[in-house]
């Protein structure tokens, strides 16, 4: 059985048993201050408090479902149903808004716990190495949480260990949040170990991946190339090789753990499973008798999917034609569902959520080089081709006659179009596509290309951001619900 981060919450003195819909009155009260002399006196106790952050982020309202699935409804390659039926014109459904309220709460709870740890860790009896690793882990998780607030909500209130008791904070500009994430991730990379004994915790290279993402958002291309280049040059990671579609189980299946491709994943097991798998399934399917069909696609109407090479093993593994479900058939007669995350057991869903894979590193590297130089070079093309070769069962590092040629994609625009296509195929249903398209200024254009809308003008302001929760305006007197709400809400 896969090792998982077991949560020793009692040691942290933190209440964590909340119903699926977050109770905002719980957020009014600052969490009880952890007594460093009682609860954080040594490395084991500090680690037990850090574990509570993973618990928050792994929950259904975090990466267990909402953060991994909800944005997929605005990816160009699929559609949402029910609470996930987000519209390019009007944004989230009322159910979707309630989900994002909970997501805001859980991300800030992770930040708050990180701040508590960092404000008191200096009082614990730790060696210098223990202090570095534990404070680096807390700083990584705090920066990571801010990165998701920035990508979905834009400007947000900022709290660290120095101002965490002042709840009335205005929205800090999105760019400033990303600047903080870049600095904090770089600092965390200098503190974290080169490798970890327990899969699911961040090593130095997870922090470098987070730094890379922040630098891409900030358009600091040279620094982004250097950060992700360090991940690649470490030789600690590589692409898992496949020869047939089902070999992708070695990357996404329930027994895949600490593979050479894994840089940072959220870990799940049968006893404490994820909720995202069921959102992609519906009866009947070849995995299990169940599913909620929150997200689906269409092999005729969706032009991204229709144009996907059927010989691509990712297409064969990820997608399954669904003609026997009445709910889906009422929406489309040419529907497909996602089978990327497969757990054939009747209960639980033990698939891990892949935050950073080596494939992400290669494609970020290719993008950063192209943006830095204003055009791609052979290094950028080779990084992209490694991902592409693997998709056809070929050895990733061995050049092939079928490789993309630099001469055919010599300009920045042509190469970025190729890269966004390849990244879309590679990371489909991993909660990354919407953010990629938005960051690159391509959300509306690619919605048209995929046939999701007829014209870019149909993509309204609400498609770009999630709303600031109404309760935030109730409790934070520095925010004005008229001036500080995101457009379209």
C-alpha positions in Angstrom: 0.0 0.0 0.0 1.2 3.5 -0.8 2.6 5.5 2.0 0.5 8.6 2.8 0.9 11.6 5.0 -1.0 10.6 8.1 -2.3 13.6 9.9 -1.6 14.0 13.6 -4.0 16.8 14.1 -4.5 16.4 17.8 -0.9 17.5 18.4 -1.6 20.7 16.5 -4.7 21.5 18.6 -6.6 22.3 15.4 -10.2 21.4 14.6 -10.4 19.8 11.1 -13.6 17.8 11.0 -15.8 20.1 8.9 -18.8 19.2 6.8 -18.4 19.3 3.0 -19.8 22.9 2.9 -17.3 25.1 4.9 -18.7 26.9 7.9 -17.6 30.5 7.7 -18.3 31.2 11.3 -15.4 28.8 12.0 -13.2 31.2 10.1 -14.1 34.2 12.3 -12.1 32.9 15.2 -8.3 32.9 14.8 -7.1 29.3 15.3 -5.9 28.6 18.8 -2.3 29.6 19.0 -0.1 26.6 19.1 2.0 26.6 22.3 5.5 26.1 21.0 6.7 24.9 24.4 3.9 22.2 24.5 3.1 21.3 20.9 6.1 22.4 18.9 9.0 21.6 21.1 10.8 19.2 18.8 11.0 18.1 15.1 8.3 15.4 15.4 5.8 17.8 16.9 6.6 20.6 14.3 6.1 18.0 11.5 2.8 16.9 13.0 1.5 20.5 12.7 2.8 20.8 9.2 0.8 17.6 8.4 -2.4 19.5 9.1 -1.7 21.7 6.1 -1.6 18.6 3.8 -4.9 17.5 5.3 -6.5 20.8 4.3 -5.1 20.9 0.8 -6.0 17.2 0.1 -9.6 17.6 1.1 -12.6 17.6 -1.3 -12.7 21.4 -1.1 -9.0 21.4 -2.1 -7.3 19.1 -4.6 -9.5 16.2 -3.7 -12.1 17.7 -6.0 -12.7 21.4 -6.4 -9.2 22.6 -7.2 -8.5 19.6 -9.5 -11.9 19.6 -11.4 -13.8 22.9 -11.4 -11.6 24.8 -13.8 -11.7 21.9 -16.3 -15.2 23.2 -17.3 -13.5 26.2 -18.9 -10.7 24.2 -20.5 -11.1 24.2 -24.3 -11.3 20.4 -24.5 -14.2 19.6 -22.2 -17.5 20.7 -20.7 -19.1 20.8 -17.3 -22.5 19.6 -16.1 -24.6 20.5 -13.1 -22.6 22.5 -10.6 -19.6 22.3 -13.0 -21.5 23.8 -16.0 -19.4 27.0 -16.0 -20.2 29.4 -18.8 -17.7 31.4 -20.8 -20.3 34.2 -20.8 -21.4 34.3 -17.2 -18.9 32.3 -15.3 -19.7 29.9 -12.5 -23.0 28.4 -11.5 -24.4 29.1 -8.1 -23.2 25.7 -7.0 -19.8 26.4 -8.5 -19.6 29.7 -6.5 -20.3 27.8 -3.3 -17.4 25.5 -4.3 -15.0 28.4 -4.7 -16.1 29.9 -1.4 -14.9 26.7 0.2 -11.7 26.7 -1.8 -10.9 30.2 -0.8 -11.4 29.1 2.9 -9.2 26.0 2.7 -6.3 27.8 0.9 -6.3 30.6 3.6 -6.5 28.0 6.3 -3.4 26.3 4.9 -1.7 29.8 4.8 -2.8 30.5 8.4 -1.4 27.2 9.7 1.9 27.9 7.8 2.0 31.4 9.4 1.4 29.9 12.9 4.3 27.4 12.4 6.7 30.0 11.0 5.9 32.4 13.9 6.9 29.9 16.5 9.3 27.4 15.0 12.2 29.3 16.3 11.2 28.3 19.9 11.4 24.6 19.1 14.5 22.6 20.0 15.8 21.8 16.5 19.1 21.2 14.8 19.9 23.6 12.1 19.1 21.0 9.5 15.8 20.2 11.0 15.0 23.9 11.2 15.9 24.4 7.6 13.8 21.5 6.3 10.7 22.1 8.4 10.6 25.9 7.8 11.3 25.3 4.1 8.4 22.9 4.0 6.0 25.4 5.7 7.2 28.2 3.4 6.7 26.0 0.3 3.2 25.1 1.3 2.3 28.8 2.1 3.7 30.0 -1.3 2.0 27.1 -3.0 -1.4 28.1 -1.5 -0.9 31.7 -2.5 -0.1 30.6 -6.0 -3.6 29.0 -6.4 -5.3 32.0 -4.9 -3.5 34.2 -7.4 -4.3 32.1 -10.5 -8.0 31.8 -9.7 -8.9 35.0 -7.7 -6.2 37.4 -8.9 -5.6 40.1 -6.3 -6.1 38.7 -2.7 -5.5 39.8 0.9 -2.0 39.0 2.0 -1.1 37.6 5.4 2.3 36.3 6.7 3.6 35.5 10.1 4.2 39.2 10.8 0.6 40.5 10.2 -1.5 37.4 10.6 -3.6 38.8 13.4 -4.8 41.7 11.4 -7.8 40.3 9.4 -8.8 43.5 7.7 -6.5 43.6 4.7 -7.1 45.0 1.2 -6.5 43.0 -1.9 -2.8 42.8 -2.8 -2.3 43.1 -6.6 -1.9 39.8 -8.3 1.6 40.6 -9.6 2.7 41.3 -6.0 1.4 37.9 -4.9 3.3 36.2 -7.7 6.5 38.1 -6.7 6.1 36.8 -3.2 5.6 33.2 -4.5 8.7 33.5 -6.6 10.8 34.7 -3.7 9.4 32.3 -1.1 9.7 29.3 -3.4 13.3 30.3 -4.2 14.0 30.6 -0.4 12.3 27.3 0.2 14.4 25.6 -2.4 17.5 26.6 -0.5 16.1 25.1 2.7 14.5 21.8 1.5 16.4 18.6 1.1 17.5 17.2 -2.2 15.3 14.2 -1.7 12.6 13.2 0.7 12.1 9.9 2.6 8.3 10.1 2.2 6.6 10.6 -1.1 4.2 13.5 -1.1 6.5 15.9 0.7 8.4 18.6 -1.3 12.0 18.3 -2.0 14.2 21.2 -3.3 13.0 20.5 -6.9 9.3 20.9 -6.1 10.1 24.4 -4.8 12.0 25.1 -8.0 8.9 24.0 -10.0 6.8 26.4 -8.0 9.3 29.2 -8.5 9.3 28.4 -12.3 5.5 28.8 -12.4 5.6 32.1 -10.6 8.4 33.4 -12.9 6.4 32.4 -16.0 3.4 34.4 -14.7 5.8 37.3 -14.1 7.3 36.9 -17.6 10.8 36.7 -16.2 11.8 34.2 -18.8 15.5 33.9 -18.2 15.0 33.2 -14.5 12.3 30.7 -15.3 14.5 28.8 -17.7 17.3 28.7 -15.0 15.0 27.5 -12.3 13.4 24.7 -14.2 16.7 23.9 -15.9 18.1 23.1 -12.5 15.3 20.5 -12.1 16.2 18.9 -15.4 19.9 19.1 -14.9 19.7 17.3 -11.5 19.2 14.0 -13.3 16.8 13.0 -10.5 13.8 12.8 -12.8 12.8 11.4 -16.1 9.8 10.3 -18.2 8.2 7.0 -17.3 8.5 4.9 -20.5 5.4 3.4 -22.1 4.8 1.1 -25.1 1.0 0.9 -25.1 -1.9 3.0 -23.8 -2.5 1.0 -20.6 1.2 1.6 -19.6 0.1 5.1 -18.5 -1.2 3.3 -15.4 2.4 3.4 -14.3 2.0 7.2 -14.1 -1.6 7.6 -13.0 -2.7 4.3 -11.5 -3.3 3.5 -7.9 0.0 1.6 -7.5 2.1 4.4 -9.1 4.1 6.0 -6.3 7.4 7.9 -6.2 8.1 7.2 -9.9 11.0 8.8 -11.6 8.5 11.2 -13.1 7.0 12.4 -9.8 8.2 15.7 -8.5 5.3 16.7 -6.2 1.9 14.9 -5.9 -0.9 15.0 -3.4 -1.2 11.4 -2.1 -4.4 9.4 -1.6 -5.1 5.8 -0.7 -8.1 3.5 -0.4 -8.9 4.5 3.1 -8.6 8.2 2.4 -9.3 8.6 -1.3 -9.8 11.4 -3.7 -13.1 12.7 -5.0 -12.0 13.9 -8.4 -12.1 10.5 -10.2 -15.9 10.2 -9.7 -16.5 13.6 -11.3 -15.1 12.2 -14.6 -17.0 8.9 -14.6 -20.6 7.9 -15.3 -22.3 4.5 -15.7 -21.5 2.4 -17.6 -17.7 2.6 -17.7 -14.9 0.0 -17.7 -13.5 1.2 -14.3 -16.3 0.9 -11.8 -20.1 1.0 -11.3 -20.5 4.7 -10.5 -19.6 8.2 -11.3 -21.2 11.7 -11.4 -20.3 13.0 -14.9 -19.4 16.5 -13.7 -16.9 16.8 -16.6 -17.2 15.3 -20.1 -16.1 15.9 -23.7 -17.4 15.3 -27.2 -15.5 13.6 -30.0 -17.5 15.4 -32.8 -18.4 18.8 -31.4 -15.2 19.6 -29.6 -12.6 20.4 -32.2 -9.6 20.0 -29.9 -10.6 16.4 -29.2 -11.7 15.7 -32.8 -8.3 16.8 -34.0 -6.3 14.7 -31.5 -4.4 12.0 -33.3 -6.1 8.7 -32.4 -2.8 6.9 -32.5 -1.6 9.1 -29.6 -1.5 6.7 -26.6 -2.7 9.6 -24.3 -5.9 9.8 -26.4 -6.4 6.1 -26.1 -5.8 6.1 -22.3 -7.5 9.3 -21.3 -10.8 9.1 -23.2 -13.6 6.6 -23.6 -16.7 6.9 -25.8 -19.8 6.8 -23.6 -23.1 6.0 -25.4 -25.0 4.2 -22.7 -25.6 6.9 -20.1 -29.0 8.6 -20.2 -27.8 11.8 -18.4 -24.8 12.3 -20.8 -26.8 11.2 -23.8 -29.3 13.9 -23.1 -26.5 16.4 -23.5 -24.7 14.8 -26.5 -24.9 11.6 -28.5 -21.2 11.8 -29.2 -19.9 12.1 -25.6 -16.7 10.9 -24.1 -15.6 10.6 -20.5 -12.1 10.8 -18.9 -10.5 7.5 -17.7 -7.2 9.1 -16.8 -7.6 8.3 -13.1 -8.6 4.7 -12.7 -9.2 2.8 -9.5 -10.9 -0.5 -10.2 -11.7 -1.1 -6.5 -15.3 -0.7 -5.6 -14.6 1.9 -2.8 -12.2 4.8 -2.4 -10.1 6.3 -5.1 -6.4 6.0 -4.5 -5.1 7.9 -7.5 -2.6 10.6 -6.5 -3.0 14.1 -7.9 0.0 15.1 -10.1 0.9 18.7 -9.3 4.4 18.6 -10.8 5.6 15.9 -13.2 8.8 15.7 -15.1 6.7 16.3 -18.3 5.7 19.6 -16.8 9.3 20.5 -16.3 10.2 19.7 -19.9 7.4 21.8 -21.3 8.0 24.7 -19.0 11.6 24.6 -20.0 10.7 24.7 -23.7 8.4 27.6 -23.1 10.9 29.6 -21.0 13.6 29.2 -23.6 11.4 30.2 -26.5 10.0 33.3 -24.6 13.5 34.3 -23.4 15.1 34.2 -26.9 12.0 35.3 -28.8 12.2 32.0 -30.8 12.8 28.3 -30.0 16.1 26.6 -30.3 17.1 22.9 -30.6 17.1 22.5 -26.8 13.5 23.8 -26.5 12.4 21.5 -29.4 14.1 18.5 -27.9 12.4 19.0 -24.5 9.0 19.1 -26.3 9.9 16.1 -28.5 10.7 14.0 -25.5 7.2 14.4 -24.2 5.8 13.8 -27.7 7.8 10.6 -28.4 6.6 9.0 -25.2 3.0 9.6 -26.3 3.7 7.2 -29.2 5.4 4.5 -27.2 8.9 5.6 -28.3 12.0 6.0 -26.1 11.7 9.7 -25.0 15.4 10.5 -25.3 16.0 8.9 -28.7 15.5 11.2 -31.7 13.0 9.8 -34.2 12.1 10.6 -37.8 8.6 11.5 -36.7 10.0 14.3 -34.4 8.7 17.9 -34.8 11.4 19.8 -36.7 12.6 23.2 -35.6 12.5 24.6 -39.1 8.8 24.1 -39.2 8.2 25.9 -35.9 11.0 28.5 -36.0 9.0 31.5 -34.8 7.8 32.1 -31.3 4.1 32.1 -32.3 4.3 28.8 -34.2 6.3 27.1 -31.4 4.0 28.3 -28.7 1.0 27.1 -30.6 2.7 23.7 -30.9 3.7 23.7 -27.2 0.2 24.6 -26.0 -1.2 21.8 -28.1 1.3 19.3 -26.7 0.8 20.5 -23.1 -3.0 20.2 -23.6 -2.7 16.6 -24.7 -0.1 15.8 -22.0 -1.9 17.4 -19.0 -5.5 16.9 -20.0 -7.8 16.6 -17.0 -5.1 17.5 -14.5 -6.6 20.9 -13.7 -3.9 22.8 -15.7 -5.2 23.7 -19.1 -7.5 26.6 -18.1 -4.7 28.3 -16.2 -2.2 27.7 -19.0 -4.5 29.3 -21.6 -5.4 32.2 -19.3 -1.7 32.9 -18.5 -0.8 32.9 -22.1 -3.7 35.2 -23.1 -5.3 32.5 -25.2 -8.5 31.6 -23.3 -10.9 33.2 -25.6 -9.0 32.3 -28.8 -8.8 28.7 -28.0 -12.4 28.5 -26.9 -13.3 29.5 -30.4 -10.8 27.1 -32.0 -12.3 24.2 -30.0 -15.9 25.2 -31.0 -16.9 26.0 -27.5 -18.0 29.5 -28.5 -18.5 31.1 -31.9 -16.6 34.3 -31.3 -14.1 35.6 -28.7 -16.6 38.3 -27.7 -18.7 35.5 -26.1 -16.0 35.0 -23.5 -17.0 37.5 -20.7 -15.1 38.8 -17.7 -16.5 36.2 -15.4 -14.7 33.5 -17.3 -11.3 34.7 -16.1 -11.7 34.7 -12.3 -13.5 33.1 -9.5 -15.5 35.4 -7.2 -14.3 36.7 -3.9 -16.6 35.0 -1.3 -19.4 37.2 0.1 -18.4 36.2 3.6 -15.0 37.8 3.0 -16.7 41.1 2.6 -18.7 40.5 5.8 -15.6 39.8 7.9 -12.9 41.9 6.2 -13.8 45.6 6.6 -11.0 46.7 4.2 -12.9 45.2 1.3 -15.8 46.9 -0.5 -18.3 44.4 -2.2 -18.9 46.8 -5.1 -15.3 47.9 -5.8 -13.4 44.8 -4.8 -15.4 42.0 -6.4 -14.1 40.3 -9.5 -15.7 41.3 -12.8 -18.9 39.5 -13.7 -19.9 38.6 -10.2 
